[in-house]
């Protein structure tokens, strides 16, 4: 895992700006990233942080992982992520006479670009964000993988362009102010609604998934290089099951390749269990054993209460899978009150408020995993691709004409201060964003009813909800120097599943029935048939009381910058009502949000521009 950054400005002598870009790179340093390096020319400086691959001493550009330069010196690559089909790509480059001397992914990307130009992107499979400076064309390319697993931010600034793997890299530049406007606040105050490309900070953009940004003498131009293609699905059900097994098996096999210790995350649900089953079988054929990790909360046996999104505890099913498959399993047990202590850590990992204890618990899991391994496999994406969330079934019968995960929320403005409500209407923001999202859906001619609506929902998942999950996963893992790989997000599997009809995905009458059928031979029946249960969350009374106390201190502090954005009366009512402290989200999301909002505005010195 490496962070990349850079600055291009044709009106400045950029060779004098290496110290600025080095500071941008250093801002992203974390566990496992022990060096920074820069590369400079007349108009551009690239920077990166990562582990040293060259000799001891001050690292050169080529000594830091994720860096590559052409022999002529006129094409340079700064790379973050992993190319998963490197064997196939190396074979192709060998036939073309461009096989690089080293096996690094940055060198492969450089060689592919020299051979094919921008068309090389069609040959890459993996999770990546990278920059290519091509002096021959006086052009900088910023590229992000198809689903947006790896982040990449950019902005136009004082006639130039800045970019970085994280907002903190851009914020470290002296010309970029930390500001947030009404649109940015709307993205913070809603969950999984943010439009692709929005960077929350004023004037900050993300390179959209499946896009590149081309910066040349005429400005910065976005270009889409990938999207799902809609077509009739012609395979019968048995063939579809076989294809899913083949594609998922290939993705797991490619992502098991690692020169550092690798483990898998296991929740006992069908998604992670499928990954673990396939990985364990592959490694067993090589005489190796898979290590797995799971998360639970101290006292969960007594505190757990089932709800609509959490039907059962993970622990019993985790043990079933570990014993059945034969993994070396470790359970990470988190004390719920410790989540409050980590809210600031997750804030700094995101550079903005996130999702409270859901971020903190994942951060703590990754912290423990990183002590034993540098790479982990995880199951994100399966629910989005196979229709695992409960709202898929609900939308098939009674469409809500909204983001399904947000359709039941009413009066989103209730927690906003009167001053903010005067300029921001969250309900209108959600409605407008939904209309824009729906207009992007590539429908199939003649498709109607449940299949048409569920294609819409699937697209909303891929372009809104899944990016929210991927962003959380990347930030919490990156903060610990852990690389998390996601086999379900392999674009070849995504392309195939995009056109599989709803009846196939729900084969057997159960959510994710198609996935269950594809891996049933690998797992215990109780796990194959276990209904979806959400990511575990802390239900500790001590944690809830600690949250209450902290929020009370904030709303009682007249100097808190958060008070200009939230309705104090509504927040106090939340604190005083036990009705808020039960159900799917405990505590209610707005309370950790108030804590992080206060700390963010103070620590990052964010100016609110309305």
C-alpha positions as CSV (number, residue, x, y, z in Angstrom):
1,X,0.0,0.0,0.0
2,X,1.4,3.4,-1.1
3,X,0.2,6.9,-1.3
4,X,0.7,9.1,-4.4
5,X,0.5,12.8,-4.8
6,X,1.7,15.6,-7.2
7,X,1.4,19.1,-8.5
8,X,1.5,20.3,-12.2
9,X,1.7,23.9,-13.0
10,X,3.1,25.2,-16.4
11,X,3.5,28.8,-15.1
12,X,5.8,27.9,-12.2
13,X,9.4,26.6,-12.0
14,X,8.3,23.3,-10.5
15,X,11.8,22.0,-9.9
16,X,11.8,24.5,-6.9
17,X,8.6,22.9,-5.4
18,X,9.9,19.5,-4.5
19,X,9.8,20.3,-0.8
20,X,6.1,21.2,-1.0
21,X,5.2,17.9,-2.7
22,X,7.5,16.0,-0.3
23,X,5.4,17.4,2.5
24,X,2.2,16.4,0.7
25,X,3.6,12.8,0.4
26,X,4.7,12.8,4.1
27,X,1.2,13.7,5.2
28,X,0.0,10.2,4.1
29,X,2.8,8.3,5.9
30,X,1.4,5.5,8.1
31,X,2.3,2.0,9.3
32,X,4.2,0.1,6.6
33,X,5.2,3.3,4.7
34,X,8.7,4.1,5.7
35,X,9.9,6.4,3.0
36,X,8.9,9.3,0.7
37,X,10.3,10.3,-2.6
38,X,9.7,12.9,-5.3
39,X,10.4,13.2,-9.0
40,X,10.5,16.6,-10.6
41,X,10.7,18.1,-14.1
42,X,10.1,21.6,-15.4
43,X,6.3,21.6,-15.0
44,X,5.4,18.7,-12.7
45,X,6.5,17.2,-9.4
46,X,5.3,13.7,-8.4
47,X,5.5,12.4,-4.8
48,X,4.8,9.2,-3.1
49,X,5.2,7.4,0.3
50,X,5.7,3.7,0.6
51,X,8.2,1.1,1.7
52,X,11.8,1.2,0.4
53,X,12.8,-1.4,-2.2
54,X,16.2,-0.1,-3.0
55,X,19.5,0.2,-1.0
56,X,19.8,2.0,2.3
57,X,20.1,5.7,2.4
58,X,18.0,8.6,1.1
59,X,15.5,6.8,-1.3
60,X,15.5,7.8,-4.9
61,X,12.2,7.7,-6.9
62,X,12.9,4.2,-8.2
63,X,13.7,3.0,-4.7
64,X,10.2,3.4,-3.3
65,X,7.5,0.9,-4.1
66,X,5.0,2.0,-6.8
67,X,7.4,4.1,-8.8
68,X,8.6,3.6,-12.4
69,X,10.4,5.7,-15.0
70,X,10.9,4.8,-18.7
71,X,14.4,4.3,-20.0
72,X,14.2,7.6,-21.9
73,X,13.0,9.4,-18.7
74,X,10.1,11.0,-20.4
75,X,7.3,8.8,-19.0
76,X,6.9,8.4,-15.2
77,X,4.4,6.4,-13.1
78,X,3.3,6.8,-9.5
79,X,1.2,3.8,-8.6
80,X,-1.0,2.9,-5.6
81,X,-2.7,-0.5,-5.4
82,X,-2.4,-4.0,-7.0
83,X,-2.7,-5.4,-10.5
84,X,-4.3,-8.8,-10.1
85,X,-3.9,-10.2,-13.6
86,X,-0.2,-9.6,-13.6
87,X,0.6,-13.0,-15.0
88,X,-1.6,-12.5,-18.0
89,X,-0.3,-9.0,-18.5
90,X,3.3,-10.0,-18.3
91,X,2.7,-12.7,-21.0
92,X,1.1,-10.1,-23.3
93,X,4.0,-7.7,-22.8
94,X,6.5,-10.4,-23.3
95,X,5.1,-11.1,-26.8
96,X,5.2,-7.4,-27.5
97,X,8.8,-7.1,-26.5
98,X,8.1,-4.8,-23.6
99,X,8.4,-7.1,-20.6
100,X,9.9,-5.0,-17.7
101,X,13.0,-6.1,-15.9
102,X,11.2,-6.1,-12.5
103,X,7.9,-7.6,-11.6
104,X,6.5,-4.5,-9.9
105,X,3.0,-3.4,-10.7
106,X,4.3,0.1,-11.5
107,X,6.7,-1.3,-14.0
108,X,3.9,-3.3,-15.6
109,X,1.6,-0.3,-15.9
110,X,4.5,1.7,-17.4
111,X,5.2,-1.0,-19.9
112,X,1.5,-1.4,-20.8
113,X,1.2,2.3,-21.3
114,X,4.3,2.6,-23.5
115,X,2.8,-0.2,-25.6
116,X,-0.8,0.9,-25.8
117,X,-1.2,4.4,-24.4
118,X,-4.5,5.0,-22.7
119,X,-5.9,1.8,-24.2
120,X,-3.7,-0.1,-21.8
121,X,-6.5,0.5,-19.2
122,X,-8.6,-2.1,-20.9
123,X,-6.0,-4.7,-20.1
124,X,-5.7,-4.0,-16.4
125,X,-7.6,-6.0,-13.7
126,X,-7.2,-4.9,-10.1
127,X,-7.5,-2.2,-7.6
128,X,-5.5,0.9,-8.4
129,X,-5.1,4.6,-8.6
130,X,-2.1,6.0,-10.5
131,X,-0.6,9.0,-12.2
132,X,1.3,9.0,-15.5
133,X,3.4,11.9,-16.6
134,X,4.0,11.7,-20.3
135,X,6.5,14.5,-21.3
136,X,6.2,13.5,-24.9
137,X,2.6,14.7,-24.9
138,X,3.0,17.2,-22.1
139,X,0.2,15.4,-20.3
140,X,-0.6,14.2,-16.9
141,X,-3.1,11.3,-16.5
142,X,-4.9,10.5,-13.3
143,X,-6.5,7.0,-13.4
144,X,-8.8,5.2,-11.0
145,X,-9.9,1.5,-11.1
146,X,-13.3,0.6,-12.4
147,X,-15.2,0.3,-9.1
148,X,-13.2,2.9,-7.1
149,X,-11.6,0.5,-4.7
150,X,-8.6,2.9,-4.5
151,X,-9.2,6.6,-4.0
152,X,-7.7,9.5,-5.8
153,X,-8.5,13.2,-5.2
154,X,-7.7,16.2,-7.4
155,X,-8.3,19.9,-7.7
156,X,-7.5,22.9,-9.9
157,X,-5.6,25.4,-7.8
158,X,-4.2,28.8,-8.8
159,X,-3.8,27.7,-12.5
160,X,-2.3,24.3,-11.6
161,X,-3.6,20.9,-10.6
162,X,-3.0,19.1,-7.3
163,X,-3.7,15.4,-6.6
164,X,-3.4,12.9,-3.9
165,X,-4.5,9.5,-2.7
166,X,-6.1,11.1,0.4
167,X,-7.6,14.6,1.1
168,X,-4.8,15.2,3.6
169,X,-2.2,15.3,0.7
170,X,-4.0,18.1,-1.0
171,X,-4.8,19.9,2.3
172,X,-1.0,19.9,3.0
173,X,-0.5,22.2,0.0
174,X,-0.3,25.9,1.2
175,X,-2.5,27.1,-1.7
176,X,-5.5,24.8,-0.9
177,X,-7.8,26.1,1.9
178,X,-9.8,23.7,4.1
179,X,-13.3,24.8,3.3
180,X,-16.7,23.1,3.2
181,X,-19.8,24.5,1.5
182,X,-23.5,23.4,1.6
183,X,-23.0,20.6,-0.9
184,X,-20.1,19.2,1.1
185,X,-22.1,19.3,4.3
186,X,-25.0,17.5,2.5
187,X,-22.6,14.7,1.6
188,X,-21.5,14.5,5.2
189,X,-25.0,14.5,6.7
190,X,-26.3,11.7,4.5
191,X,-25.1,8.1,4.1
192,X,-24.1,6.6,0.7
193,X,-25.8,9.5,-1.2
194,X,-22.7,11.5,-2.3
195,X,-22.5,11.8,-6.1
196,X,-19.4,10.2,-7.7
197,X,-16.6,12.7,-7.9
198,X,-17.6,14.9,-5.0
199,X,-14.7,15.4,-2.5
200,X,-16.7,17.0,0.4
201,X,-14.1,19.8,0.7
202,X,-14.9,22.8,-1.4
203,X,-13.4,22.5,-4.9
204,X,-12.0,19.1,-4.1
205,X,-12.9,16.3,-6.6
206,X,-12.4,12.6,-6.7
207,X,-11.4,10.9,-9.9
208,X,-14.6,8.9,-10.6
209,X,-14.5,5.1,-10.6
210,X,-13.8,3.9,-14.1
211,X,-12.6,7.3,-15.2
212,X,-9.3,9.1,-16.0
213,X,-8.5,12.8,-15.7
214,X,-6.3,14.1,-18.5
215,X,-4.4,17.3,-17.6
216,X,-2.8,19.0,-20.6
217,X,-2.2,22.5,-21.9
218,X,-6.0,23.1,-22.4
219,X,-7.0,22.2,-18.9
220,X,-8.3,19.1,-17.0
221,X,-10.7,16.8,-18.8
222,X,-12.5,13.8,-17.4
223,X,-13.0,10.7,-19.5
224,X,-14.9,7.5,-18.8
225,X,-13.0,4.4,-19.8
226,X,-15.3,1.7,-18.3
227,X,-18.9,1.1,-17.5
228,X,-21.2,-1.9,-17.2
229,X,-22.8,-3.0,-20.6
230,X,-26.4,-4.0,-20.6
231,X,-27.3,-7.1,-22.8
232,X,-29.7,-10.1,-22.5
233,X,-28.4,-12.9,-20.3
234,X,-28.3,-16.0,-22.4
235,X,-26.9,-18.6,-19.9
236,X,-29.2,-21.0,-18.2
237,X,-29.2,-21.3,-14.4
238,X,-26.7,-24.2,-14.1
239,X,-24.3,-22.5,-16.5
240,X,-24.7,-19.3,-14.6
241,X,-23.8,-21.0,-11.3
242,X,-20.7,-22.5,-12.9
243,X,-19.7,-19.2,-14.4
244,X,-20.0,-17.4,-11.0
245,X,-17.9,-20.1,-9.4
246,X,-15.2,-19.9,-12.1
247,X,-15.0,-16.1,-12.1
248,X,-15.0,-15.8,-8.3
249,X,-12.4,-18.6,-8.1
250,X,-10.2,-16.9,-10.5
251,X,-10.4,-13.6,-8.6
252,X,-9.6,-15.3,-5.3
253,X,-6.7,-17.2,-6.9
254,X,-5.2,-14.1,-8.4
255,X,-5.6,-12.1,-5.2
256,X,-3.9,-14.8,-3.1
257,X,-0.6,-14.0,-4.8
258,X,1.5,-12.1,-2.3
259,X,5.1,-11.7,-1.2
260,X,4.0,-10.7,2.3
261,X,1.9,-12.5,4.9
262,X,-1.8,-12.8,3.8
263,X,-5.0,-13.6,5.8
264,X,-8.7,-13.5,5.2
265,X,-11.5,-11.7,7.2
266,X,-14.3,-14.0,8.3
267,X,-17.8,-13.0,9.6
268,X,-19.6,-16.3,9.2
269,X,-21.8,-14.9,6.5
270,X,-21.9,-16.3,3.0
271,X,-19.8,-13.6,1.5
272,X,-16.6,-13.8,3.6
273,X,-17.1,-17.6,4.0
274,X,-17.2,-18.1,0.2
275,X,-13.9,-16.2,0.0
276,X,-12.4,-18.2,2.9
277,X,-13.6,-21.5,1.4
278,X,-12.1,-20.9,-2.0
279,X,-8.8,-19.4,-0.6
280,X,-8.3,-22.3,1.9
281,X,-8.8,-24.9,-0.8
282,X,-6.4,-23.2,-3.1
283,X,-3.7,-22.9,-0.4
284,X,-4.3,-26.4,0.8
285,X,-3.4,-27.7,-2.7
286,X,-0.1,-25.9,-2.2
287,X,0.4,-27.3,1.3
288,X,-0.3,-24.0,3.0
289,X,-2.8,-23.0,5.7
290,X,-5.1,-19.9,5.6
291,X,-5.3,-17.6,8.7
292,X,-8.6,-15.9,9.3
293,X,-9.7,-13.1,11.6
294,X,-13.1,-12.1,12.9
295,X,-14.5,-9.3,15.1
296,X,-16.7,-9.4,18.2
297,X,-17.5,-7.2,21.1
298,X,-16.8,-8.0,24.7
299,X,-20.0,-9.0,26.4
300,X,-21.8,-9.6,23.1
301,X,-23.4,-12.9,24.3
302,X,-25.2,-10.9,27.0
303,X,-25.7,-7.6,25.2
304,X,-26.7,-8.7,21.7
305,X,-30.2,-7.9,20.6
306,X,-31.4,-9.0,17.2
307,X,-32.9,-6.4,14.8
308,X,-33.8,-6.0,11.2
309,X,-30.2,-5.8,10.0
310,X,-28.6,-8.0,12.7
311,X,-30.4,-11.3,12.8
312,X,-27.8,-13.4,14.6
313,X,-24.3,-13.1,16.2
314,X,-21.4,-13.9,14.0
315,X,-19.3,-15.9,16.4
316,X,-21.0,-19.3,16.2
317,X,-21.0,-19.3,12.4
318,X,-17.3,-18.1,12.3
319,X,-16.3,-21.1,14.3
320,X,-18.3,-23.4,12.0
321,X,-16.5,-22.2,8.9
322,X,-13.0,-22.2,10.6
323,X,-13.5,-25.7,11.8
324,X,-15.0,-27.0,8.5
325,X,-12.5,-25.4,6.2
326,X,-9.5,-25.8,8.5
327,X,-8.2,-22.2,9.0
328,X,-5.9,-20.9,11.8
329,X,-8.5,-18.6,13.3
330,X,-8.1,-15.5,15.6
331,X,-11.0,-13.5,17.1
332,X,-10.5,-9.8,17.8
333,X,-12.6,-8.8,20.7
334,X,-13.3,-5.1,21.1
335,X,-14.5,-3.4,24.3
336,X,-17.3,-1.1,23.1
337,X,-16.3,1.9,25.2
338,X,-12.9,1.9,23.4
339,X,-14.8,2.9,20.2
340,X,-15.2,6.4,21.6
341,X,-11.5,6.7,22.1
342,X,-10.9,5.9,18.4
343,X,-13.4,8.4,16.8
344,X,-10.6,10.9,16.4
345,X,-8.3,8.3,14.8
346,X,-11.0,7.5,12.3
347,X,-11.6,11.2,11.7
348,X,-7.9,11.6,10.8
349,X,-8.0,8.5,8.6
350,X,-10.9,9.9,6.6
351,X,-9.9,13.6,6.9
352,X,-13.6,14.2,7.6
353,X,-16.4,12.9,9.8
354,X,-17.5,9.3,9.0
355,X,-19.8,6.7,10.4
356,X,-18.8,6.7,14.0
357,X,-18.5,3.3,15.8
358,X,-18.8,1.4,12.5
359,X,-15.5,3.0,11.4
360,X,-13.9,2.6,14.8
361,X,-14.7,-1.1,15.1
362,X,-13.2,-1.8,11.7
363,X,-10.2,0.3,12.5
364,X,-9.5,-1.8,15.6
365,X,-10.0,-5.1,13.7
366,X,-7.5,-4.0,11.1
367,X,-5.0,-2.8,13.8
368,X,-4.9,-6.3,15.2
369,X,-4.7,-8.0,11.8
370,X,-1.8,-5.8,10.8
371,X,0.3,-7.2,13.6
372,X,0.3,-10.5,11.8
373,X,-0.2,-9.7,8.2
374,X,0.1,-7.0,5.5
375,X,-2.7,-8.2,3.2
376,X,-6.2,-9.4,3.9
377,X,-9.0,-10.7,1.7
378,X,-12.5,-9.4,2.4
379,X,-16.0,-10.0,1.1
380,X,-17.3,-6.5,0.3
381,X,-19.3,-6.2,-2.9
382,X,-21.3,-9.5,-2.7
383,X,-24.4,-7.9,-1.3
384,X,-24.4,-5.3,-4.0
385,X,-23.8,-7.7,-6.8
386,X,-26.0,-10.6,-5.7
387,X,-28.9,-8.7,-4.1
388,X,-28.1,-9.4,-0.5
389,X,-29.6,-6.4,1.3
390,X,-33.2,-6.6,2.5
391,X,-34.3,-3.7,0.3
392,X,-33.7,-5.6,-2.9
393,X,-36.7,-7.9,-2.2
394,X,-38.8,-5.0,-0.9
395,X,-38.0,-2.9,-4.1
396,X,-39.0,-5.8,-6.3
397,X,-42.6,-5.7,-5.0
398,X,-43.1,-2.1,-4.0
399,X,-40.5,0.4,-5.4
400,X,-39.8,3.4,-3.2
401,X,-38.6,5.7,-6.0
402,X,-35.6,6.7,-3.8
403,X,-32.3,5.3,-2.6
404,X,-33.6,2.1,-1.0
405,X,-31.3,2.3,2.0
406,X,-32.6,5.9,2.7
407,X,-36.2,5.7,1.7
408,X,-37.6,5.4,5.2
409,X,-35.8,8.5,6.5
410,X,-38.1,11.5,7.0
411,X,-37.4,15.2,7.7
412,X,-33.6,15.0,7.3
413,X,-33.4,18.7,8.1
414,X,-34.5,18.3,11.7
415,X,-31.0,18.1,13.0
416,X,-29.7,21.1,11.1
417,X,-29.4,24.5,12.7
418,X,-31.9,27.2,11.5
419,X,-29.1,29.0,9.8
420,X,-28.0,26.0,7.9
421,X,-31.6,25.1,7.0
422,X,-31.9,28.4,5.3
423,X,-29.4,27.4,2.7
424,X,-29.5,23.6,2.7
425,X,-32.4,21.3,2.2
426,X,-31.3,17.7,2.7
427,X,-34.5,16.2,1.5
428,X,-34.2,18.1,-1.8
429,X,-30.6,17.2,-2.0
430,X,-31.4,13.5,-1.8
431,X,-34.2,13.8,-4.3
432,X,-32.1,15.6,-6.8
433,X,-29.1,13.3,-6.3
434,X,-31.5,10.3,-6.8
435,X,-32.8,11.7,-10.0
436,X,-29.3,12.2,-11.3
437,X,-28.3,8.6,-10.3
438,X,-31.4,7.1,-11.9
439,X,-30.7,8.9,-15.2
440,X,-27.3,7.0,-15.4
441,X,-28.8,3.5,-15.4
442,X,-28.2,1.6,-18.7
443,X,-31.6,-0.1,-19.1
444,X,-32.3,-3.2,-21.2
445,X,-34.8,-2.6,-24.0
446,X,-38.1,-4.2,-23.2
447,X,-37.2,-4.9,-19.5
448,X,-40.0,-4.1,-17.2
449,X,-41.4,-4.7,-13.7
450,X,-39.2,-6.1,-11.0
451,X,-36.3,-6.8,-13.4
452,X,-36.2,-3.2,-14.5
453,X,-36.4,-1.8,-11.0
454,X,-33.8,-4.2,-9.6
455,X,-31.4,-3.2,-12.4
456,X,-31.9,0.3,-11.2
457,X,-31.2,-0.7,-7.6
458,X,-28.2,-2.7,-8.7
459,X,-26.8,0.4,-10.4
460,X,-27.5,2.5,-7.4
461,X,-25.6,0.0,-5.3
462,X,-22.6,0.0,-7.6
463,X,-22.3,3.7,-8.0
464,X,-23.4,5.0,-4.6
465,X,-23.6,2.4,-1.8
466,X,-20.6,0.3,-2.7
467,X,-18.3,3.3,-3.1
468,X,-19.3,4.3,0.5
469,X,-18.3,0.8,1.7
470,X,-15.1,0.8,-0.3
471,X,-14.1,4.3,1.0
472,X,-14.6,3.1,4.6
473,X,-12.6,0.0,4.0
474,X,-9.7,1.8,2.3
475,X,-9.4,4.6,5.0
476,X,-9.5,2.3,8.0
477,X,-7.1,-0.2,6.4
478,X,-4.7,2.5,5.0
479,X,-4.5,4.0,8.5
480,X,-3.0,0.7,9.7
481,X,-0.8,0.0,6.7
482,X,-3.0,-3.0,5.8
483,X,-3.9,-3.8,2.2
484,X,-7.4,-5.2,1.9
485,X,-8.3,-7.1,-1.4
486,X,-11.8,-7.6,-2.6
487,X,-12.4,-10.6,-4.9
488,X,-16.1,-9.8,-5.4
489,X,-15.1,-6.4,-6.9
490,X,-13.2,-8.0,-9.7
491,X,-14.7,-6.2,-12.7
492,X,-15.0,-9.4,-14.8
493,X,-17.3,-10.9,-12.2
494,X,-19.2,-7.6,-12.0
495,X,-19.7,-7.4,-15.8
496,X,-21.1,-10.9,-15.8
497,X,-23.5,-10.5,-12.9
498,X,-24.8,-7.2,-14.2
499,X,-27.0,-8.9,-16.7
500,X,-28.0,-11.9,-14.6
501,X,-31.8,-11.7,-14.0
502,X,-33.2,-11.3,-10.5
503,X,-34.8,-14.7,-10.5
504,X,-31.4,-16.3,-10.9
505,X,-29.8,-14.2,-8.2
506,X,-32.5,-15.2,-5.8
507,X,-32.5,-18.9,-6.8
508,X,-33.9,-21.1,-4.1
509,X,-36.0,-18.2,-2.8
510,X,-33.2,-16.8,-0.7
511,X,-31.2,-13.6,-0.9
512,X,-27.9,-14.3,-2.7
513,X,-29.2,-17.7,-3.7
514,X,-26.9,-17.7,-6.8
515,X,-23.8,-17.2,-4.7
516,X,-24.9,-19.8,-2.2
517,X,-25.4,-22.4,-5.0
518,X,-22.0,-21.6,-6.4
519,X,-20.1,-22.3,-3.1
520,X,-22.4,-24.8,-1.4
521,X,-19.9,-27.6,-1.6
522,X,-17.3,-25.6,0.3
523,X,-19.2,-24.7,3.5
524,X,-21.4,-26.2,6.2
525,X,-25.1,-26.1,5.4
526,X,-25.9,-23.8,8.4
527,X,-23.6,-21.2,6.9
528,X,-24.8,-21.7,3.3
529,X,-28.3,-21.1,4.5
530,X,-27.6,-18.3,7.1
531,X,-29.7,-15.2,6.3
532,X,-27.8,-12.0,5.9
533,X,-26.7,-10.3,9.2
534,X,-25.0,-6.9,9.2
535,X,-21.6,-5.8,10.4
536,X,-21.5,-6.1,14.2
537,X,-21.9,-3.0,16.3
538,X,-21.4,-2.2,20.0
539,X,-24.5,-2.4,22.2
540,X,-22.6,-1.7,25.5
541,X,-24.5,0.5,27.9
542,X,-21.2,2.0,29.0
543,X,-20.4,3.1,25.4
544,X,-23.8,4.7,25.0
545,X,-23.4,6.6,28.2
546,X,-19.9,7.8,27.1
547,X,-21.3,9.1,23.8
548,X,-24.1,10.9,25.7
549,X,-21.6,12.6,28.0
550,X,-19.3,13.7,25.2
551,X,-22.1,15.1,23.1
552,X,-23.6,17.0,26.1
553,X,-20.2,18.6,26.7
554,X,-20.2,19.8,23.1
555,X,-23.7,21.3,23.1
556,X,-23.0,22.9,26.4
557,X,-19.8,24.6,25.0
558,X,-20.8,27.9,23.4
559,X,-17.4,27.9,21.6
560,X,-18.1,24.7,19.7
561,X,-18.0,25.3,16.0
562,X,-20.5,22.5,15.5
563,X,-23.3,24.5,17.1
564,X,-23.6,26.7,14.0
565,X,-24.5,23.6,12.0
566,X,-26.7,21.4,14.2
567,X,-30.0,22.1,15.9
568,X,-29.1,22.0,19.6
569,X,-32.7,21.4,20.7
570,X,-33.0,18.3,18.5
571,X,-29.6,17.0,19.7
572,X,-30.6,17.5,23.3
573,X,-33.9,15.6,22.7
574,X,-31.9,12.7,21.3
575,X,-29.8,12.7,24.4
576,X,-32.7,12.7,26.7
577,X,-34.8,10.1,25.0
578,X,-34.2,6.4,25.6
579,X,-36.2,5.6,22.4
580,X,-33.2,6.8,20.4
581,X,-30.9,4.2,22.1
582,X,-32.4,1.1,20.7
583,X,-32.7,-0.6,17.3
584,X,-30.5,-1.0,14.3
585,X,-28.1,1.9,15.1
586,X,-27.1,2.4,18.7
587,X,-26.3,5.2,19.4
588,X,-28.2,7.1,16.7
589,X,-25.8,8.1,13.9
590,X,-26.2,11.9,14.6
591,X,-24.5,11.7,18.0
592,X,-21.1,10.4,16.9
593,X,-21.5,12.7,13.9
594,X,-21.8,15.7,16.2
595,X,-18.6,14.6,18.0
596,X,-16.6,14.2,14.8
597,X,-18.1,17.4,13.3
598,X,-16.9,19.4,16.3
599,X,-13.4,17.9,16.3
600,X,-13.0,18.2,12.5
601,X,-13.9,21.8,12.4
602,X,-11.4,22.5,15.2
603,X,-8.5,20.3,14.3
604,X,-8.6,20.8,10.5
605,X,-9.5,24.5,10.9
606,X,-12.3,24.1,8.3
607,X,-14.1,27.2,7.2
608,X,-17.8,26.9,6.5
609,X,-18.6,28.8,3.3
610,X,-22.4,29.1,2.8
